[in-house]
Amino acid sequence: MQNSPHSGPDSPPSPGPAPTTKNLREGGTIEPVREILWGSSVGVRKYETPGELPEELRKLIVKLMVVQADTEFASIQQHRPWLDRAPTLEDRWIEARIVADEARHGLQACRILKDFGEEGQVWIDDLLSKKEGEHKLDAFNMKFDAWSDVGAFTCLVDRVGVYQLRAFQECSYGPLARAMPLMLSEEQLHLNFGANVLRRMVHDGPQYSGTAEEAQAAVRKWYPRALDMFGHSHSETSRKAIEFGLKRWTNEEARQRYIAEITPILQRMGLDVPPPDFDRRIT
């Protein structure tokens, strides 16, 4: 029988984090394991079905999967107009790949929701009815008005999505943990594509599409929305997700990792990075 994830007042102190968690915290990967690797239930077998979940954790997984699916479906709506407007044939092919990836990722999140029975199906029906401008996060209610928006979004905002997925790697809910490797592999295409678009705009200009000035303006537009996507710095939901072994970083820890990663990438392109507090709506 699985031990309770909550320790009683007379319980012995919780064991320290498993050795493998250090690599996970640093953003690496490990061989799949069946045990919970961090939080209040280290060493206990992972949860495999909604029926095993404590009620608070059940609600948290549903909430996070609804947001995850919503971002995937919203991204399809944003990219769709550029399927036949991207400047090169290769760009159009990659746009089609990105749309297909986002659809599969949304389907993956909905499959997890479907396991939660009627409650999950209600959320799925709601997600599939969402129109442009009706999504949960600001970054996904903004249109791609220019090709520079496509490049900046995939370089900056999709990179936040990768951090969110990395945070779920080897989490305490088995079905979610097993979905991560393929999703992360597919998302890497998006990041490389976005960085390449911005790089070509800066260095090739109109010979490719747009200008360095347009690329810089797009960075100023999307960088604050990307930082907002990590959520509130002192989020109670973030803290609970770590305690339950569901996510491995607080919002602010993930945001600081992101800033440290993206800053040199943009600087090497010749683009300026806005201050972290520039045009922020969520801090």
Beta strands, then each sheet from edge to edge (+ up, - down):
end
